[in-house]
Amino acid sequence: APAATAATGPAGAATTAGAAAAAPERAFIVKNAGGRSERLDIDDPFDRAWRRIGLALDRGGFTVEDRDRAKGIYFVRYLDPDFEAKAKDEQGFFTKLLGREKPVQAPQYRVQLSSAGDAGTQVRVFSNEGKPELSPAGDRILALLKDQLR
């Protein structure tokens, strides 16, 4: 009986790994001419993409402050490591010396979904003012979402 169990284990693992490898990518990052991430294309209709992005935001550690499904917008807070380091540097030497370093407030972004044809959805990141977020933070947000969609 132990030999049969040992034989089933590796075979089962190989089957699972093969199934995972065969699963096609359903999300693709599209870059602009400058090499920045412009958007995330998802091979899902809007309804399914809306649910999947909501779950990805929760799992990715984003703080979802509000959402407007009719407009396809999630209002999220994301603390980019570069932004946090710069903000802490700007607090000054004496603040750090006295141990009164304040927590850095994460900026708000808009993650906007729009339908792209019958079976696709595009996801873009905007600043709080509604301008396209073409910074390293925008790149990281799209990359984190893509990772969470696997």
LUMLUMVEX-529766 format. One record per atom (N, C-alpha, C): residue in three letters; x, y, z. Coordinates in steps of 0.2 Angstrom, whole numbers, plus 5000, padded with zeros to 4 digits. Layout:
% LUMLUMVEX-529766
AlaXYZ/...
This chain:
% LUMLUMVEX-529766
Ala500449945000/Ala500050005000/Ala500450065000/Pro501050075004/Pro501450135004/Pro501750144997/Ala501950094993/Ala502150104986/Ala501650134982/Ala501050114982/Ala500550134978/Ala500450214980/Thr500450234986/Thr500350304988/Thr500950344985/Ala501550314986/Ala502150354983/Ala502050364975/Ala501850314972/Ala501750324965/Ala501250374963/Thr500650374967/Thr500150424965/Thr500350494966/Gly500750504972/Gly500950574973/Gly501250604968/Pro501850584965/Pro502250614960/Pro501850624954/Ala501450574952/Ala501050574946/Ala500450634946/Gly500150634952/Gly499650684953/Gly499950754953/Ala500550764956/Ala500950824956/Ala501150844948/Ala501350794945/Ala501550814938/Ala500850834934/Thr500350804935/Thr499750824931/Thr499550894933/Thr499550904940/Thr499350974942/Thr499851024939/Ala500451014939/Ala500951064936/Ala500851074928/Gly500651014925/Gly500551014918/Gly499951054916/Ala499451054920/Ala498751084920/Ala498951164921/Ala499351174926/Ala499451254927/Ala499851284921/Ala500351244919/Ala500751264913/Ala500351274907/Ala499851234906/Ala499451244900/Ala498951294900/Ala498751324906/Ala498251384907/Ala498551444903/Pro498151464899/Pro498451524895/Pro498451594899/Glu498851634897/Glu498851704901/Glu498251734899/Arg497851774904/Arg497251804902/Arg497351884903/Ala497951904905/Ala498051974907/Ala498751994904/Phe498752044900/Phe499352074897/Phe499452144898/Ile500152164900/Ile500252234901/Ile500452264894/Val500152314892/Val500352354886/Val500752414888/Lys501352424885/Lys501752474886/Lys501652534881/Asn501852594883/Asn501852644878/Asn502452654875/Ala502552704870/Ala503152714867/Ala503752724871/Gly503652754877/Gly504152774882/Gly504352714886/Gly504052654886/Gly504252604890/Gly503852594896/Arg503352644897/Arg502952644904/Arg502352594902/Ser502152564908/Ser501452524907/Ser500952574906/Glu500552564900/Glu499952604899/Glu499352574901/Arg499252514901/Arg498652484903/Arg498752404904/Leu498252374907/Leu498252304907/Leu497652274903/Asp497752234899/Asp497152204895/Asp497052134898/Ile496352124899/Ile496152064902/Ile495652034897/Asp495751964896/Asp495351934891/Asp494651904895/Asp494351954898/Asp493651934901/Asp493251994900/Pro492551984900/Pro492052034899/Pro492052074905/Phe491852134905/Phe491852184910/Phe491552164917/Asp491052124917/Asp490752104923/Asp491252054927/Arg491552014923/Arg492051964926/Arg492652004928/Ala492852044924/Ala493452084925/Ala493452124931/Trp492852154932/Trp492652204938/Trp492752154944/Arg492452094945/Arg492552054951/Arg493252034952/Arg493552014946/Arg494251994947/Arg494752044949/Ile494652104947/Ile495052164949/Ile494952184956/Gly494352174958/Gly494152194965/Gly494452144970/Leu494452074968/Leu494852024972/Leu495552044972/Ala495852054966/Ala496552074965/Ala496752134970/Leu496352184970/Leu496552244974/Leu496552224982/Asp496052174984/Asp496052154991/Asp496652114992/Arg496852064988/Arg497352024989/Arg498052064989/Gly498052114985/Gly498652144983/Gly498852194989/Gly498452204994/Gly498652254999/Gly498452324998/Phe498052334993/Phe497752404992/Phe497152414996/Thr497152484998/Thr496552505002/Thr496052534997/Val495452494996/Val494952524992/Val494452564996/Glu494552634994/Glu494152684998/Glu493452694995/Asp493352684989/Asp492652684986/Asp492652654979/Arg492152644976/Arg492052614969/Arg491452644966/Asp491452654959/Asp490952674955/Asp490852624949/Arg490452574950/Arg490452524945/Arg490152544939/Ala489652594939/Ala489452624933/Ala489952654928/Lys490452684932/Lys490952724928/Lys491552674928/Gly491552614931/Gly492152564931/Gly492752594935/Ile492652624940/Ile493252654944/Ile493252624951/Tyr493852604953/Tyr494052594960/Tyr494452644962/Phe494252674968/Phe494752734971/Phe495152694976/Val495752694975/Val496252654980/Val496752694982/Arg497052674988/Arg497652704991/Arg498252654990/Tyr498752674988/Tyr499352634987/Tyr499952674989/Leu500352644993/Leu500952674996/Leu501552644992/Asp501752684987/Asp502352664983/Asp502952664987/Pro503452614987/Pro504052624991/Pro504452684989/Asp504552704983/Asp504952764981/Asp504552824984/Phe503952834984/Phe503552884986/Phe503652894994/Glu503652834997/Glu503652835005/Glu504352855007/Ala504952825003/Ala505552845005/Ala505752925004/Lys505452954999/Lys505553024997/Lys505153065003/Ala504553045004/Ala504153075009/Ala504553075016/Lys504853025018/Lys505153015024/Lys505853055024/Asp506153065019/Asp506753105018/Asp506553175019/Glu505953195016/Glu505753265017/Glu505553285024/Gln505453235028/Gln505253255035/Gln505753285039/Gly506353275037/Gly506953315040/Gly507353275045/Phe507953295046/Phe508353265051/Phe508153265058/Phe507953325060/Phe507753325067/Phe507053285069/Thr506653285064/Thr506053245066/Thr506253165067/Lys506753145063/Lys506953075064/Lys507353065070/Leu507853115072/Leu508253115077/Leu507753115084/Leu507253155084/Leu506853155090/Leu506353095090/Gly506353055085/Gly505952995084/Gly505153015083/Arg505053065080/Arg504353085079/Arg504153075071/Glu504453035068/Glu504353015061/Glu503553005060/Lys503253035056/Lys502553025055/Lys502452975050/Pro501952935050/Pro501752885045/Pro501552925038/Val501752895033/Val501652935026/Val500952915024/Gln500552965022/Gln499952955019/Gln499952925012/Ala499652865011/Ala499752845004/Ala499252884999/Pro499552894993/Pro499152934989/Pro498552894986/Gln498052934983/Gln497452894980/Gln497552894973/Tyr497352834970/Tyr497352824963/Tyr496752804961/Arg496552804954/Arg495952784951/Arg496152724947/Val495852664948/Val495952604944/Val495352604940/Gln495352614933/Gln494752624929/Gln494752564924/Leu494152534924/Leu494052474919/Leu493652504914/Ser493752484907/Ser493352494902/Ser493252434897/Ser492652424895/Ser492552374890/Ser492852384884/Ala493252324881/Ala493552334875/Ala493352274870/Gly492752284867/Gly492452234863/Gly492052184867/Asp491952124864/Asp491452074867/Asp491752044873/Ala492352024873/Ala492651984878/Ala493252014881/Gly493352074881/Gly493952104884/Gly493852164888/Thr494352174892/Thr494252234897/Thr494952264897/Gln494952334897/Gln495652374898/Gln495652404905/Val496152404909/Val496252424915/Val496852484915/Arg496652544917/Arg497152594917/Arg497152624924/Val497752654925/Val497852684932/Val497852764931/Phe497452804935/Phe497452874935/Phe497652904941/Ser497952964941/Ser498052994948/Ser497353014951/Asn497453044957/Asn496853064960/Asn496453124956/Glu496853164952/Glu496553214948/Glu496253194942/Gly496353124940/Gly496053094934/Gly496553094928/Lys497153114929/Lys497653114924/Lys497953044923/Pro498153024917/Pro498552954917/Pro499152954921/Glu499152904925/Glu499752894930/Glu500352854926/Leu500752894923/Leu501352864919/Leu501952864923/Ser501952844930/Ser502552854934/Ser502752774936/Pro503252764939/Pro503452704942/Pro502852674946/Ala502552714950/Ala501952694954/Ala501452664950/Gly501252694944/Gly500752664939/Gly500952594937/Asp501652594935/Asp501852534933/Asp501852474938/Arg501952494944/Arg501952444949/Arg501252424951/Ile500752464951/Ile500052454952/Ile499852404947/Leu499952414940/Leu499752364935/Leu500052304936/Ala500752304937/Ala501152234938/Ala500852194944/Leu500652234950/Leu500352194955/Leu499652164954/Leu499252204950/Leu498652174948/Leu498752114943/Lys499152124939/Lys499252064934/Lys499552004938/Asp499952014943/Asp500151954947/Asp499551924951/Gln499151964953/Gln498551944957/Gln498051904953/Leu498051924946/Leu497551894942/Leu497751824940/Arg498351794942/Arg498451724940/Arg498051674943/
